[in-house]
Each structure stands twice: as C-alpha cells, then as structure tokens.
Amino acid sequence: SRFTFVDLAGSERMKKTGAEGERAREGIKINEGLLALGNVINALADEERIARGEKVHVPYRQSKLTRLLQDALGGNSQTLFLACVSPSDTNASETLSTLQYANRARNIKNAPTRNVDETALELRRLHAMNNLLKRELVRLRFGPDGQRANEDADIGMINDELLLREDVAAYLNMVDEKVCEFGNVPSLPRPVQSNFRPLSAPATMGPTFAP
C-alpha cells in the first residue's frame, strides 16, 4: 500500500505578488501544475460525456504532479481533498476559484479495491490449516479420553495449556521432522517448545498488499 500527501500551492498572480526572477519562474511552474491538475479533474468530472458512454481522455502525463496523483484521481485509492480559502474580501476571486475547483474534484468517483498478494494469501491459508491440523492431532493423541472419542467436537478445539506440555512439544517437533523427511525438504531450526498460539489470537502472518 502507499500513502501520498501533497500540499498544493495556491495559484500565483504575478501582478498581485510582484514576483520577479527565480520566484516568478517558480510561480509559473506552480500555475502550470495547477492547470494540468485542473484539466485532469475536468476530464474525470465530465459526467455528461461519461453518461453518454464516450471515452474520455485523461491527461495524466501533462505534468509530474498529475502523474503522481494518478491513483488518487479516478484510480484505486481513497482520496481526501482539502480546500483552503481566505475570509478576506481582497481574495474573493481566489476563494471562488478554489471552491469551484473543489466542487469539480468532488464529482470524481474512485473505485478503491484491496490489492492482495495472492501468493501471500495462500501462504496464510496454508499456515492456518497447518496450525489447525496440528491442534487436531494433539487433541486426538493427548486429549482426555472423552474428548478423543467425541466425533462431534469442534476441529482443533483443545485446551491451550495442553500445548505447553513438553511431551506435546516433542511430538510436534517429531511431526515436523517427518514432514521434512517425506517431503524431501530441509528442516528449519525451531525451539523445542511448541510455537502454537490460541485460536483466538491474531494470525502471525497477514496478507501482503501490493503497491
């Protein structure tokens, strides 16, 4: 996943700011970026053309700013847009322009979806299945006689204190060694004590989100 924070500068009016030299060139670059961003917002917020099914070209490549914000504008992201305005009457035109800008941006519809790494998700599922089946083995081999004979018992439901016993830990280590032997894979170093967690505890491995 990715988090992008962009602080957009306000439009620069040369006559009003009196900027010269390097600052004037910087103001021109700011205005170019804001113009490109406005073109992208206008294209994405053109509901009439979208409703008619027309293919709308979105000029993301006009500037580095719009290229950076491509996912945030009409892409696979959740976007928060804050517009800052001035209460002063001397900035009335800038305030109106900013509000119109924000109103157009509000019409953009993103479609955020979770980017899940399928391989990591499958590894998580296999890890949970391995955990559950080991618990079932422990229940059938070391659980109370009544619990072992009860076929209606929930799969893998055992007393977590049972997992702390040394004979249970040794048995699970032996199971791991047999798995490596049958699968012809090298065994991984692990502590003698079982590394099981209660079923109510959070998973040790979560899904990986692609950027």
BELCOR-V474145 format. One record per residue. N is the residue number from 1. RES is the residue in one letter. PSI is psi in whole degrees, 0 to 359 (* if undefined). D_FIRST is the distance of its C-alpha to the first C-alpha in Angstrom with 1 decimal. Layout:
n = [N	N]
res = [RES	RES]
psi = [PSI	PSI]
d_first = [D_FIRST	D_FIRST]
//
This chain:
n = [1	2	3	4	5	6	7	8	9	10	11	12	13	14	15	16	17	18	19	20	21	22	23	24	25	26	27	28	29	30	31	32	33	34	35	36	37	38	39	40	41	42	43	44	45	46	47	48	49	50	51	52	53	54	55	56	57	58	59	60	61	62	63	64	65	66	67	68	69	70	71	72	73	74	75	76	77	78	79	80	81	82	83	84	85	86	87	88	89	90	91	92	93	94	95	96	97	98	99	100	101	102	103	104	105	106	107	108	109	110	111	112	113	114	115	116	117	118	119	120	121	122	123	124	125	126	127	128	129	130	131	132	133	134	135	136	137	138	139	140	141	142	143	144	145	146	147	148	149	150	151	152	153	154	155	156	157	158	159	160	161	162	163	164	165	166	167	168	169	170	171	172	173	174	175	176	177	178	179	180	181	182	183	184	185	186	187	188	189	190	191	192	193	194	195	196	197	198	199	200	201	202	203	204	205	206	207	208	209	210	211]
res = [S	R	F	T	F	V	D	L	A	G	S	E	R	M	K	K	T	G	A	E	G	E	R	A	R	E	G	I	K	I	N	E	G	L	L	A	L	G	N	V	I	N	A	L	A	D	E	E	R	I	A	R	G	E	K	V	H	V	P	Y	R	Q	S	K	L	T	R	L	L	Q	D	A	L	G	G	N	S	Q	T	L	F	L	A	C	V	S	P	S	D	T	N	A	S	E	T	L	S	T	L	Q	Y	A	N	R	A	R	N	I	K	N	A	P	T	R	N	V	D	E	T	A	L	E	L	R	R	L	H	A	M	N	N	L	L	K	R	E	L	V	R	L	R	F	G	P	D	G	Q	R	A	N	E	D	A	D	I	G	M	I	N	D	E	L	L	L	R	E	D	V	A	A	Y	L	N	M	V	D	E	K	V	C	E	F	G	N	V	P	S	L	P	R	P	V	Q	S	N	F	R	P	L	S	A	P	A	T	M	G	P	T	F	A	P]
psi = [162	140	123	127	121	125	105	131	155	161	145	116	113	320	328	321	335	24	145	162	229	320	325	318	323	320	322	318	321	315	324	318	319	325	316	320	320	322	321	316	318	320	318	333	9	82	329	313	322	320	327	356	13	144	120	126	125	115	66	332	7	332	164	327	311	330	321	324	15	317	328	338	98	12	208	67	161	125	135	124	118	126	125	128	164	140	353	139	341	342	24	318	319	322	315	317	318	318	322	321	312	325	320	320	329	337	354	136	115	161	72	132	153	125	101	132	112	324	315	325	320	322	321	318	315	323	317	321	318	317	314	316	325	320	323	321	317	320	316	333	325	352	167	154	318	320	323	326	346	104	344	358	146	137	129	0	107	167	124	337	335	330	346	352	143	323	327	316	319	322	317	322	322	321	316	320	321	322	316	325	313	325	357	45	149	145	148	142	136	153	159	323	143	143	27	155	156	151	336	350	156	153	147	345	125	171	146	131	125	146	*]
d_first = [0.0	3.8	7.0	10.1	13.6	16.6	20.2	22.4	26.0	28.9	31.1	33.8	37.4	39.6	42.8	41.5	39.7	42.3	39.8	41.2	40.4	36.9	35.8	37.0	35.1	31.9	32.7	33.1	29.7	28.2	30.2	29.2	25.5	26.2	28.4	25.8	23.3	26.2	26.9	23.4	23.6	27.1	26.2	23.4	25.7	28.8	29.4	32.8	31.9	28.9	31.4	33.9	31.3	31.5	28.9	27.5	26.5	23.7	24.3	20.8	22.4	25.0	23.3	20.5	19.5	19.1	17.4	14.7	14.5	14.7	11.5	12.5	16.1	16.8	13.5	10.7	9.6	11.4	13.6	16.2	19.1	21.8	25.1	27.5	31.2	34.5	37.4	39.9	42.2	42.1	38.5	39.1	38.3	34.9	34.1	35.1	33.1	29.9	30.4	31.0	27.8	25.8	27.7	26.8	23.0	23.4	24.5	21.3	19.7	16.1	15.1	11.7	11.1	8.9	7.8	9.6	11.1	14.7	16.2	14.4	15.3	18.8	19.1	18.3	21.0	23.4	23.0	23.8	26.7	28.1	28.0	29.8	32.4	33.3	33.9	36.1	38.0	38.6	39.8	42.2	43.6	43.6	43.5	46.6	49.1	48.6	44.8	45.2	47.7	45.7	44.0	42.6	40.5	36.7	35.1	33.9	35.2	37.0	37.8	35.2	38.1	39.3	36.4	37.6	40.9	41.7	43.2	40.0	37.8	40.3	40.3	36.5	36.6	39.4	37.4	34.5	37.2	38.6	35.3	34.9	38.6	38.4	35.2	36.5	33.4	33.6	33.3	30.6	31.9	31.6	33.5	36.6	35.5	33.3	29.6	29.4	27.8	29.1	27.9	26.9	24.6	20.8	19.6	19.2	16.6	13.6	11.5	8.8	5.7	6.0	4.6]
//
